[in-house]
Amino acid sequence: MAVAVKALFFDVFGTLVDWRTSIAREAKAMLEPQGYKLDWLAFADAWRGEYQGAMDEVRSGRIAFCKLDVLHRRNLELVLPRFGIDKLSEEDRCTLNLAWHRLDAWPDVPPGMHRLKRRYMLAPVSNGNISLMVDLARRNDIPWDAILGSEIAGDYKPKPRVYLAAAEALDLPPRECMMVAAHTKDLMAAAALGLRTGHIARPNEHGPGRGEKGPKEPVDVAGESLEDLAGKLGT
Amino acid sequence: MAVAVKALFFDVFGTLVDWRTSIAREAKAMLEPQGYKLDWLAFADAWRGEYQGAMDEVRSGRIAFCKLDVLHRRNLELVLPRFGIDKLSEEDRCTLNLAWHRLDAWPDVPPGMHRLKRRYMLAPVSNGNISLMVDLARRNDIPWDAILGSEIAGDYKPKPRVYLAAAEALDLPPRECMMVAAHTKDLMAAAALGLRTGHIARPNEHGPGRGEKGPKEPVDVAGESLEDLAGKLGT
């Protein structure tokens, strides 16, 4: 690349953390002792299935920006009745909603991040809120330099403001920033604004064989894992 | 303390980094080769001397919020002519202005921070901008969980919004957050909003014997250094 990249911006859900099996585990731990028996992975998929629609309410301006935790709770209330869960206490609903703060990283993430940290500034540019990003980083040993993304931008990806606010926060032109994600759409939104793009394969994000094995459009660099990307970026 | 503290918020200039000798060093490195001979510590003091006045323009609403880097540049332009510096190029002015990104931490800071990190969430709640905080952290090995402070609040301490925005970002009530600073005024502003207070002695911040040896008002905890504070906070 002619211009050196100085900062790497990361998508988090799916790219760095395995939301699907983690949410299934957290839901089972909360609900099974209360006598609920259900397909826990289907529950995770259903909860995640409301994700884009909730953010569309904000992106369109129909509702004001609020943290993703608030949207996750709205989505939880939509999904619980579909699975016949009607006797969950308010306290348990709050605890279950914070399952998104207890997701596990894919195994290549901590070592890959520590390699990348030597040369690059690292920040999430996620739709998750700051506290959620902090909790995931502490749980999974991710050495962020700063937490950027939706909460500092006041909007949700793929709206341009989210990517541009992140570059501005680090005083960098977009061409010195690379968006890293397992989702081609996220990368194309960043590329349209001048950011570089790095794709990470997560072929099992939505279950075995149901995830992006590689980029669907041209990107600057593509890796099989974060460690593979770290090597290709010279670290 | 009856309620457990979960996050520590840090003042940075003076509390964690020795701005005075670092700015003197940076100014000398830039200006001496160009033939300027001056009292470098006096130059640092003069530049810092414009700090509160510049932020008052924002706090009062006379000018819109801008990053501290912008205020530092405004202040540099005020101070250079006083020292007879009239032939500095635009490029050199930009480089000199970023001297604030190259400050050295007091020696107790890296080990103290790594101890505190085990138990507490750590964030700067500084008037410095995000990129400045990131550069200081990378230079001095400070393991922040997030960068909070003026840039996410859109105002400058000791305005209440800055402390409250930091607590909100971590989803914590003020009583679960402790402001840590070498300046009693900063701590009293935080205490008025319900935050806990931790004082660090920096008796030489403004030169030998010219800094706070201890808190001037009652605080929750006071330390001779960050390592001393880490011990008193059980880490």
HADDOCK unambig.tbl for C-alpha pairs under 7 A between the chains (distance, minus, plus):
assign (segid A and resid 130 and name CA) (segid B and resid 169 and name CA) 5.99 0.50 0.50
assign (segid A and resid 130 and name CA) (segid B and resid 170 and name CA) 6.69 0.50 0.50
assign (segid A and resid 131 and name CA) (segid B and resid 169 and name CA) 6.18 0.50 0.50
assign (segid A and resid 131 and name CA) (segid B and resid 170 and name CA) 4.65 0.50 0.50
assign (segid A and resid 131 and name CA) (segid B and resid 171 and name CA) 6.58 0.50 0.50
assign (segid A and resid 134 and name CA) (segid B and resid 145 and name CA) 5.92 0.50 0.50
assign (segid A and resid 134 and name CA) (segid B and resid 146 and name CA) 6.80 0.50 0.50
assign (segid A and resid 145 and name CA) (segid B and resid 134 and name CA) 5.93 0.50 0.50
assign (segid A and resid 146 and name CA) (segid B and resid 134 and name CA) 6.80 0.50 0.50
assign (segid A and resid 146 and name CA) (segid B and resid 146 and name CA) 5.32 0.50 0.50
assign (segid A and resid 146 and name CA) (segid B and resid 147 and name CA) 5.45 0.50 0.50
assign (segid A and resid 147 and name CA) (segid B and resid 146 and name CA) 5.46 0.50 0.50
assign (segid A and resid 147 and name CA) (segid B and resid 147 and name CA) 6.63 0.50 0.50
assign (segid A and resid 152 and name CA) (segid B and resid 152 and name CA) 6.53 0.50 0.50
assign (segid A and resid 169 and name CA) (segid B and resid 130 and name CA) 5.98 0.50 0.50
assign (segid A and resid 169 and name CA) (segid B and resid 131 and name CA) 6.17 0.50 0.50
assign (segid A and resid 170 and name CA) (segid B and resid 130 and name CA) 6.68 0.50 0.50
assign (segid A and resid 170 and name CA) (segid B and resid 131 and name CA) 4.64 0.50 0.50
assign (segid A and resid 171 and name CA) (segid B and resid 131 and name CA) 6.58 0.50 0.50
